[in-house]
Amino acid sequence: MKQDRQYLEEAIRSKIDSFKNSRHEVYKFNQIISQIHLPVGILESIIIGEIDLSTIESTYLYGLTKALYVYSSQESFDPLKFFSEREIRDYNNILETKPLEEKMSLPIEFTNVIKVKYDSYVTTISIQDLVKMSKSQLIQYDYESQRGATYKLNNSGGIVKTPILNKSSVKRISQNMANETYFEDMITLNAYSKEVDPIYYDEKNLTLTINEGVTISIVDGFHRLQGSITALELNPNVDLNLILSIRTYDPETAQKYFGQINTINVLKKERRNELTSEKLSDNVVTNLQRKSELKKKIASSSTISEIANELTTFDIMSFAIDQVFDLKTRLDVIKVSDYLVEFFDYLVGNYVEEFSTNINKYRSTNINHPLIFIGYIVIAKHMYDNEISLQKIKTYVDSIVLKDDELDKLLNAKKSLSANKRIRIALIKYFESHIRGVK
């Protein structure tokens, strides 16, 4: 290679990170990958951390570089910058002689499909076809509507986001499938698109077609899907059909559905509450997750991930908003959401290091303690009620969120961030009593 391999690996990782959350861009890049004869599924494996770029063979590293050059037209990914002409010729020869893996693509037609209602259909699917769909990158894991994610560091120090998975459950499922002792179960896929009609249903012939350009995500059955993949590795001749439910939900409905039906690998209470969003305050926090500077910094679980730079939890935020704001209608949700989005944008803007660029440096202080966000909600309510300009937010934070023995005791009274209602109420009272003296 002409340049340091690690430099190229970091450039590839950074570029993939820039579009990995866009279903359209992932689909577009996978089309290029297939033309270059890279293995089906290599992009997904990189995204979820199954493959570390430092361990892949040079042929595939070249292939990814070439694919990114075609995808982006950026000179920084020109293979000639990294590989000699001889290397390029050899790697191209290797890739071109590799047989293309059989790949499925949209549109896909299903037969014998029963329409339950306008957005819900049922049929069957063999695990061979299900796995082929998965390996063809047609089925995505949607972090927004599923269990959430875990975070880990890869060999180059980057943060890898991976699905929450019960490995023992997958192993048990795969063994039963491979031994053909598994009773048919249901997999639920969701077909969604803003640009095109997700599906076409022919009532006369009982066929359903998922159209091109549609994103298919797995709403229920991720463990069964992973078990199917492993089962076919153990026994390629498995003869098993699964019940397939096809939905055409928007993202919010898909979240609520997943929260409703999850029973086997039980969701943590905090994540279930987030998905079902039964309280009005839950909806406010969801809006903060999507629209404010707290995006990707509110944890779905009962603890925060310092690796992922999370600041507080969904449960803490929802509790505080529910206690402090008088939410009665959906209109209240809209008004409070809009205000809090702006409030936290001002807060983060005034304390960039503490909340954005150097979070871990301030973990030992009060300012970004997970429970202190209860206090920020109290400050927001005070400023909202009294029509105080958000330009003064720093005055309030600097006056209250200081090293104070009483506040320190409340924040650190318990190691657990959950099951501490008494402490949370005490924090609300602490901030309500101290905020009156701020001018």
C-alpha positions, 0 to 999 in steps of 0.5 A: 500500500502507498499509505498507512492502512490504519489511515484508510480504515479510519477514513472508510469507517468515518464515511460509512458512519456518515450514512449508516443511518440513512436507509436510502444511502445504505441501499444505494451503497449496497448496490455498488458493493454487489457490482464490485463482487464484495460479499453480500452483508459486508456493509451491515457486518461493519455497521453492527461491529461483526467485522472490524476493518483492521481484520478484513483481507486487503482485497476487501479493503480495496473493494470498499475503497473502490465502492466509496469512490464510486459512491461519493466521487471524492478524490480522497477515496481514489484507490490510486492514492492507496494502492499500486497499479499492480495491487489494483490489477490483482485485487480486481482479478480476485474480485471478478473471479469470485462467484456472485452470491445469489441475491434478492432485490426489490420488488418481492412478491409473496403468495397466499397472503391474507389481508387482516386490515389495510396495514396488516397482512399474514402469509408464510416464509421459508427460513431459506428465503428469510435468511436470503432476504437478510443476507441481501441487506433487505431486512434492517434492524431499526434501533428506533423501534427495537430494543435499543443498542449497546455500545463498544469500542473497536480496535481503532478506538471508534464507537460501534453501535450493536443491537441488544441480543440475548445470545443464549436465546439465539443459540437455543432457537438455532439448535431447535431449528437445525434439529427441526424440532422448532415449532413455527413462530411468527416474524413481523416485518414492516415495509415503510417509505415516504416516497412510494407506496410500500406494498401492492396487494392483489385481493383476487390472487392473494399476492402482496408485492413489497415495492422497490425503494421501500425499507423493510425493518424487523419489528418482531422476531430479531432473535428468530432471524438470527437463529435462522441464520445460524440454523442454516449454517448448522443444517443447510437443508432445514425444512421450516416455514415461519408465519410472516406478518407484514405491516406498513406502519409509520415509525411511531406506530412501529414503536408502539407495536413493538412495545405491545407485543414484546414478551419472550425476551422481555424489554426493560421497563424503561425501554418499554415505556419509551416505545409505548409512550403511554404518558404525555411526558413520554411524547415530550421526551421522544420529541427531545430525542429527535429534535433537540441537542440532546439527540442520541444523548438520552439513554433508553435503558436504566443506565447511561453509556459513557462510551456513547456520550449519553447524559441522562435516561428517558425515564428520568426525563419523563418523570421530571416533565410529568411532575413539573409540567401540567400536561393534559392534552396533545396541544400541551405536548406540542407547546412544551416540546417546542419550548424544551427543544429550544431550552436544551439547545440554549443549554448545550450551546452555553456549555458545549464542552460539558454536554457535547465535545468533552462530556467525560471530563465533567462526569465528576461534576454536577453539571452533567450528572444524569439526575441533574436533568431533573433540575434543568426541567425545573429551571425550564418550567420557571423560565417558561412560566415567568417568560424569562428570556433563554439568554439568561439560562447561564445565570440560572445554571451557574447560580444553582448547579454548583458544588453544594453539599446538599445537592451532592448528597441527593445526586449520589444517594444511590448508585442506581438511577432507577427506583429512586422516586424519593430522591427525584422528588427531593431534587425537584423541591431543591431546585424549586426552593433555590430558583426563587433567589436567582435574579 
